[in-house]
Amino acid sequence: MSRLNQEIGLLQGIGLLSTSLLGTGIFVVPALAATAAGEASLWAWMILIALVLPVAFTFAQLGRRFPHAGGAPHLIGRAFGPRMERLSALLFLAVLPVGLPAALSIASGFWQALFDLTHNQALIIQLATLAAILLLGQRPAKASGLIQGAIAVAIISTVALIWWVGDLPTSSQPLLPPISGSWHLLPAALGVMFWCFVGIEAFTHMGEEFKNPARDFPLALLFGVLLAGLVYWACSVAVLSFHAYGDVRTDAASLPHLLDVLLGEKARWLAATVGYLACFASMNVYMQGFARLIWSLADEGKLPARLAQRNQHGVPARALLLVVLACALCAVLASVLELTVDDLIRYANGNFVLVYLLSMAAGWVLLRGVWRWLAAFSALLCALVLLMLGMDAGYALGLLAVLALLDRWREQRNARVLAV
């Protein structure tokens, strides 16, 4: 029996996942990928979707059979024991210092395309965004599903509008151009693009809140991944067709530039609004997932019991407040240190890929039949992506090593105390 209210249906689940995947990446990452690999980035999207689908199928099977608010760390714990559950949970939560500031910076960047904001004004927008997520998080999960479904429609409609007005595809920009001599550019592009498909592991935390998790959770996950992949590819075609890429400033404002070229100056407001809402939707799913992970650990006695309290709507409001406060602190630190979005994304990707790798290894242990072999194949793919990240994966691997040493030291200290 679920410990949380079961209110999420199939369409709401698709809306939650698709906006999580599209959110912070849809109007920025296609331009970053085009800058890294040019026309070859269109092939990179096809390759990435093919790599992500086995991972998505594995997560779908795990979520269908073991729906739990603990998400990926809970699955890893079922397979490899409590220590790995603690380590993977901490590794997942360690995305906060790098991943959330990157998302907030991208969100505030859409308003910077309209107004000449100072550094402090951009930070105020970021903190106001966190406050809005906190307020929405006090409502039932169904409310987030409805709002994010509407945002997903707005994102898809904006990309469709660009294609329609821009008369795409054009003869100068084929849908899948020849890339002879450009294969060496794909790893650099894939290293940035993987950011677009992080969110699946956060979605697993919502498994307990589906009305029919065995049926709707895997369908929502698979349809959400395919929908997001198609929209990313379509946006990349537009970015390449109208040369809305090339340097840091152009990449960050690719959507406003596209709409400005096609619809005129007033379209910048549409770009800023849709872009900001997309970022908001993605961050909302992540922070709700973080909150449910903390709540689940507290509910099982692994964290202080007061974090397991729920409000009158049955949502983990106190855990969400802790997540929002931590995000606010990280956003302030990132602003003071003036860290770039590209650096933050690459460091965060290492954490996500490592969590994916551990989750796929858990699938090998927990699943049976063809799904077990699919999990093994997915683990191999995740390992290859981790290698492609190169030095950028050092943050995640070093963090995992430090967390393992600290956890071992904690266990030894507790053993000495008991012995006394």
C-alpha positions as CSV (number, residue, x, y, z in Angstrom):
1,M,0.0,0.0,0.0
2,S,1.3,3.5,-0.9
3,R,2.4,5.8,1.9
4,L,1.5,8.9,-0.1
5,N,-1.8,9.9,-1.8
6,Q,-2.2,8.2,-5.2
7,E,-3.4,11.0,-7.5
8,I,-1.3,10.9,-10.6
9,G,-2.8,9.6,-13.8
10,L,-1.1,8.6,-17.1
11,L,-1.4,12.0,-18.9
12,Q,-0.3,13.9,-15.8
13,G,2.7,11.5,-15.5
14,I,3.7,12.2,-19.1
15,G,3.4,15.9,-18.4
16,L,5.6,15.7,-15.3
17,L,8.4,13.7,-17.0
18,S,8.4,15.5,-20.3
19,T,8.6,18.9,-18.7
20,S,11.3,17.6,-16.4
21,L,13.4,16.5,-19.4
22,L,12.6,19.5,-21.6
23,G,12.7,22.1,-18.9
24,T,16.2,23.6,-18.5
25,G,17.6,22.1,-21.6
26,I,15.2,22.6,-24.5
27,F,16.1,26.2,-25.4
28,V,19.8,26.2,-24.4
29,V,21.3,22.7,-25.0
30,P,20.5,22.4,-28.7
31,A,22.5,25.6,-29.2
32,L,25.4,24.3,-27.0
33,A,25.4,21.0,-29.0
34,A,25.3,22.8,-32.3
35,T,28.3,24.9,-31.2
36,A,30.2,21.8,-30.2
37,A,29.4,19.6,-33.2
38,G,27.6,21.6,-35.9
39,E,25.2,19.6,-38.1
40,A,26.6,16.4,-36.6
41,S,24.6,17.3,-33.4
42,L,21.4,16.1,-35.2
43,W,22.9,12.6,-35.4
44,A,24.0,13.0,-31.8
45,W,20.4,13.4,-30.7
46,M,19.4,10.2,-32.5
47,I,22.3,8.4,-30.8
48,L,21.4,9.8,-27.4
49,I,17.8,8.8,-27.7
50,A,18.9,5.2,-28.7
51,L,21.2,5.2,-25.6
52,V,18.5,6.5,-23.2
53,L,15.7,4.2,-24.3
54,P,17.2,1.0,-22.8
55,V,17.8,2.9,-19.5
56,A,14.2,4.2,-19.6
57,F,12.9,0.7,-20.2
58,T,14.9,-0.6,-17.2
59,F,13.7,2.3,-15.0
60,A,10.1,1.6,-16.2
61,Q,10.3,-2.1,-15.1
62,L,11.9,-1.2,-11.8
63,G,9.3,1.5,-11.1
64,R,6.5,-0.8,-12.0
65,R,7.6,-3.6,-9.7
66,F,9.0,-1.6,-6.9
67,P,7.1,1.8,-6.7
68,H,8.7,3.8,-3.8
69,A,9.2,7.4,-2.9
70,G,12.8,6.6,-2.2
71,G,13.3,6.3,-6.0
72,A,16.7,5.2,-7.4
73,P,18.5,5.1,-4.0
74,H,15.8,2.7,-2.7
75,L,16.2,0.4,-5.7
76,I,20.0,0.4,-5.3
77,G,19.5,-0.4,-1.6
78,R,17.2,-3.3,-2.4
79,A,19.9,-4.7,-4.6
80,F,23.1,-3.9,-2.7
81,G,22.2,-3.2,0.9
82,P,21.7,-0.2,3.2
83,R,25.2,1.3,2.8
84,M,24.8,1.7,-1.0
85,E,21.3,3.1,-0.5
86,R,22.8,5.8,1.8
87,L,25.7,6.5,-0.5
88,S,23.5,6.8,-3.7
89,A,21.0,9.0,-1.8
90,L,23.8,11.3,-0.7
91,L,25.2,11.2,-4.3
92,F,21.8,12.2,-5.7
93,L,21.4,15.0,-3.1
94,A,24.9,16.2,-4.0
95,V,23.5,17.4,-7.3
96,L,22.1,20.3,-5.4
97,P,25.3,22.4,-5.2
98,V,25.9,22.2,-9.0
99,G,22.7,21.1,-10.8
100,L,20.1,23.5,-9.3
101,P,22.3,26.6,-9.6
102,A,22.7,25.8,-13.3
103,A,19.0,25.4,-13.7
104,L,18.3,28.6,-11.8
105,S,20.9,30.5,-13.9
106,I,19.3,29.3,-17.1
107,A,15.8,30.3,-15.9
108,S,16.9,33.9,-14.9
109,G,18.8,34.1,-18.2
110,F,15.5,34.3,-20.1
111,W,14.6,37.5,-18.3
112,Q,18.1,38.9,-18.8
113,A,17.4,38.6,-22.6
114,L,14.5,41.1,-22.0
115,F,16.0,43.4,-19.3
116,D,19.4,44.6,-18.5
117,L,19.5,42.8,-15.1
118,T,22.3,43.2,-12.7
119,H,24.0,40.2,-11.0
120,N,22.0,40.8,-7.8
121,Q,18.7,41.2,-9.7
122,A,19.2,37.9,-11.4
123,L,19.8,36.3,-8.0
124,I,16.5,37.8,-6.7
125,I,14.7,36.2,-9.6
126,Q,16.3,32.8,-8.8
127,L,15.3,33.1,-5.1
128,A,11.7,34.1,-6.1
129,T,11.6,31.0,-8.3
130,L,12.4,28.8,-5.4
131,A,9.7,30.5,-3.3
132,A,7.1,29.7,-6.0
133,I,8.2,26.0,-6.1
134,L,7.8,25.9,-2.3
135,L,4.3,27.3,-2.6
136,L,3.3,24.9,-5.4
137,G,4.8,22.0,-3.4
138,Q,2.4,22.5,-0.6
139,R,-0.5,21.4,-2.9
140,P,-1.2,17.8,-3.9
141,A,1.0,16.2,-6.5
142,K,-2.0,16.3,-8.9
143,A,-1.7,20.1,-9.0
144,S,1.9,19.9,-10.2
145,G,0.9,17.4,-12.8
146,L,-1.8,19.6,-14.2
147,I,0.4,22.7,-14.3
148,Q,3.3,20.9,-15.8
149,G,1.1,19.3,-18.5
150,A,0.0,22.8,-19.5
151,I,3.7,23.9,-19.6
152,A,4.5,20.9,-21.8
153,V,1.8,22.0,-24.3
154,A,3.3,25.5,-24.3
155,I,6.8,24.2,-25.0
156,I,5.7,21.9,-27.8
157,S,3.5,24.6,-29.3
158,T,6.4,27.1,-29.3
159,V,8.7,24.7,-31.2
160,A,5.9,23.9,-33.6
161,L,5.4,27.6,-34.2
162,I,9.1,28.0,-35.0
163,W,8.9,25.2,-37.6
164,W,5.7,26.6,-39.1
165,V,6.8,30.2,-39.4
166,G,10.3,29.2,-40.4
167,D,9.0,26.8,-43.1
168,L,11.2,24.0,-41.8
169,P,12.8,21.8,-42.8
170,T,14.7,23.9,-45.4
171,S,16.6,22.5,-48.3
172,S,19.8,24.0,-46.8
173,Q,19.3,22.1,-43.5
174,P,18.4,18.4,-44.1
175,L,16.9,16.5,-41.2
176,L,19.9,14.2,-41.0
177,P,22.8,15.6,-42.9
178,P,25.9,13.6,-43.9
179,I,28.6,13.8,-41.1
180,S,31.6,12.3,-42.8
181,G,34.6,13.6,-41.0
182,S,32.6,14.9,-38.0
183,W,32.3,11.7,-35.9
184,H,35.1,13.0,-33.6
185,L,32.8,15.9,-32.6
186,L,30.1,13.7,-31.2
187,P,31.5,12.9,-27.7
188,A,31.8,16.6,-26.8
189,A,28.3,17.2,-27.9
190,L,26.9,14.1,-26.1
191,G,28.7,15.2,-22.9
192,V,26.5,18.4,-22.8
193,M,23.4,16.8,-24.3
194,F,23.1,14.1,-21.6
195,W,21.8,16.9,-19.3
196,C,18.6,16.8,-21.3
197,F,17.8,13.3,-20.2
198,V,18.5,13.6,-16.5
199,G,15.2,13.6,-14.7
200,I,14.2,10.0,-15.2
201,E,15.8,9.1,-11.8
202,A,13.9,12.0,-10.1
203,F,10.7,10.8,-11.7
204,T,11.0,7.4,-10.0
205,H,10.4,9.2,-6.6
206,M,6.8,9.9,-7.8
207,G,6.1,6.2,-8.3
208,E,4.1,5.8,-5.1
209,E,1.7,8.6,-6.1
210,F,0.4,7.0,-9.3
211,K,-3.2,5.8,-9.2
212,N,-2.1,2.6,-11.1
213,P,1.7,2.5,-10.8
214,A,2.0,-1.0,-12.4
215,R,0.3,0.2,-15.6
216,D,0.7,4.0,-15.8
217,F,4.3,4.6,-14.4
218,P,6.2,2.7,-17.2
219,L,3.9,4.1,-19.9
220,A,4.4,7.7,-18.6
221,L,8.1,7.2,-18.5
222,L,8.5,5.8,-22.0
223,F,6.1,8.2,-23.7
224,G,7.7,11.1,-21.8
225,V,11.2,10.2,-23.0
226,L,10.2,9.7,-26.6
227,L,8.2,13.0,-26.6
228,A,11.1,14.9,-25.1
229,G,13.6,13.4,-27.6
230,L,11.5,14.4,-30.6
231,V,11.1,18.0,-29.3
232,Y,14.8,18.3,-28.7
233,W,15.6,17.1,-32.2
234,A,13.1,19.5,-33.7
235,C,14.5,22.4,-31.8
236,S,18.0,21.5,-33.0
237,V,16.9,21.6,-36.6
238,A,15.6,25.1,-36.0
239,V,18.7,26.3,-34.2
240,L,20.9,25.0,-37.1
241,S,18.7,26.4,-39.8
242,F,18.7,29.9,-38.5
243,H,22.3,29.8,-37.0
244,A,21.1,30.6,-33.5
245,Y,24.4,29.4,-32.0
246,G,28.1,30.0,-32.0
247,D,29.2,31.5,-28.7
248,V,28.3,31.6,-25.0
249,R,26.0,34.7,-25.3
250,T,24.2,33.5,-28.5
251,D,23.8,30.0,-27.1
252,A,22.1,31.3,-23.9
253,A,19.7,33.4,-25.9
254,S,19.0,31.0,-28.9
255,L,15.2,30.9,-28.3
256,P,14.7,34.7,-28.1
257,H,16.9,35.0,-31.2
258,L,14.9,32.5,-33.2
259,L,11.6,34.1,-32.3
260,D,13.0,37.6,-32.9
261,V,14.1,36.6,-36.4
262,L,10.8,34.9,-37.3
263,L,8.2,37.0,-35.5
264,G,9.9,40.3,-34.5
265,E,10.9,42.0,-31.4
266,K,7.7,41.5,-29.5
267,A,8.1,37.7,-29.7
268,R,11.0,38.0,-27.1
269,W,8.3,38.2,-24.4
270,L,6.9,34.8,-25.6
271,A,10.4,33.4,-25.6
272,A,11.1,34.6,-22.1
273,T,7.8,33.4,-20.7
274,V,7.9,29.9,-22.2
275,G,11.6,29.5,-21.5
276,Y,11.2,30.5,-17.9
277,L,8.2,28.2,-17.4
278,A,10.1,25.3,-18.9
279,C,12.9,25.8,-16.4
280,F,10.4,26.1,-13.6
281,A,8.7,22.9,-14.5
282,S,12.0,20.9,-14.6
283,M,13.2,22.3,-11.3
284,N,9.8,21.6,-9.7
285,V,10.0,17.9,-10.5
286,Y,13.5,17.7,-9.2
287,M,12.8,19.4,-6.0
288,Q,9.7,17.4,-5.4
289,G,11.8,14.3,-6.0
290,F,14.5,15.4,-3.6
291,A,11.8,16.2,-1.0
292,R,10.3,12.7,-1.4
293,L,13.6,11.0,-1.1
294,I,14.3,12.9,2.2
295,W,10.8,12.2,3.4
296,S,11.1,8.5,2.6
297,L,14.4,8.1,4.4
298,A,13.0,9.9,7.4
299,D,9.8,7.8,7.3
300,E,12.0,4.7,7.5
301,G,14.0,6.0,10.4
302,K,17.1,6.8,8.5
303,L,16.8,10.6,8.9
304,P,15.3,12.7,11.8
305,A,11.6,11.8,12.2
306,R,10.4,15.5,12.0
307,L,11.4,15.4,8.3
308,A,8.7,12.7,7.7
309,Q,5.8,15.0,8.6
310,R,3.2,15.7,5.9
311,N,0.8,18.6,5.6
312,Q,-3.0,18.5,5.3
313,H,-2.7,17.5,1.6
314,G,-0.5,14.6,2.4
315,V,2.7,15.9,0.8
316,P,6.2,16.1,2.5
317,A,6.1,19.9,3.0
318,R,8.8,20.0,5.7
319,A,11.3,18.0,3.6
320,L,10.6,20.3,0.7
321,L,11.3,23.3,2.8
322,L,14.7,21.9,3.7
323,V,15.4,21.3,0.0
324,V,14.4,24.8,-1.0
325,L,16.6,26.4,1.7
326,A,19.6,24.2,0.6
327,C,19.0,25.3,-3.0
328,A,18.8,29.0,-2.0
329,L,22.2,28.7,-0.2
330,C,23.7,26.9,-3.2
331,A,22.3,29.6,-5.6
332,V,23.8,32.3,-3.6
333,L,27.2,30.6,-3.4
334,A,27.2,29.9,-7.2
335,S,26.4,33.6,-7.8
336,V,29.2,34.8,-5.5
337,L,31.7,32.4,-7.1
338,E,30.4,33.3,-10.6
339,L,30.4,29.7,-11.9
340,T,29.4,29.2,-15.5
341,V,26.4,27.2,-16.6
342,D,28.5,25.0,-18.9
343,D,30.8,24.0,-16.0
344,L,27.9,23.4,-13.6
345,I,26.1,21.2,-16.2
346,R,29.1,19.0,-16.8
347,Y,29.8,18.5,-13.1
348,A,26.2,17.6,-12.4
349,N,26.1,15.2,-15.3
350,G,28.8,13.1,-13.6
351,N,26.5,12.6,-10.6
352,F,23.5,11.7,-12.7
353,V,25.4,9.2,-14.9
354,L,26.8,7.5,-11.8
355,V,23.3,7.2,-10.2
356,Y,22.0,5.8,-13.5
357,L,24.9,3.3,-13.6
358,L,24.2,2.1,-10.1
359,S,20.5,1.9,-10.9
360,M,21.1,-0.2,-13.9
361,A,23.3,-2.5,-11.9
362,A,20.5,-2.8,-9.4
363,G,18.2,-3.8,-12.3
364,W,20.6,-6.7,-13.1
365,V,20.1,-8.0,-9.5
366,L,16.4,-7.3,-9.1
367,L,14.9,-8.1,-12.6
368,R,14.6,-11.4,-14.3
369,G,14.5,-12.7,-17.9
370,V,15.0,-10.3,-20.8
371,W,14.7,-7.3,-18.5
372,R,17.8,-8.4,-16.6
373,W,19.9,-8.5,-19.7
374,L,18.5,-5.1,-20.8
375,A,19.6,-3.7,-17.5
376,A,23.1,-5.1,-18.0
377,F,23.3,-3.5,-21.5
378,S,22.0,-0.2,-20.0
379,A,24.7,-0.4,-17.3
380,L,27.4,-0.8,-20.0
381,L,26.0,2.2,-21.9
382,C,26.1,4.3,-18.7
383,A,29.7,3.3,-18.1
384,L,30.6,4.4,-21.6
385,V,28.9,7.8,-21.1
386,L,30.8,8.2,-17.8
387,L,34.0,7.6,-19.7
388,M,33.0,10.2,-22.3
389,L,32.6,12.8,-19.6
390,G,36.3,12.3,-18.8
391,M,37.6,14.7,-16.1
392,D,34.2,16.1,-15.6
393,A,33.2,12.8,-14.0
394,G,35.9,13.4,-11.4
395,Y,33.4,15.4,-9.2
396,A,31.0,12.5,-8.9
397,L,33.7,9.8,-8.5
398,G,35.7,11.8,-6.0
399,L,32.5,12.6,-4.1
400,L,31.4,8.9,-4.0
401,A,34.9,7.9,-2.6
402,V,34.7,10.6,0.1
403,L,31.2,9.6,1.1
404,A,32.2,5.9,1.2
405,L,35.1,6.8,3.6
406,L,32.9,8.9,5.8
407,D,30.2,6.2,6.0
408,R,32.8,3.6,6.9
409,W,34.2,5.9,9.6
410,R,30.7,6.5,10.9
411,E,30.1,2.8,11.2
412,Q,33.4,2.2,13.0
413,R,32.7,5.0,15.4
414,N,29.2,3.6,16.2
415,A,30.7,0.1,16.7
416,R,33.3,1.5,19.2
417,V,30.5,3.3,21.1
418,L,28.4,0.1,21.3
419,A,31.5,-1.8,22.5
420,V,32.0,0.6,25.3
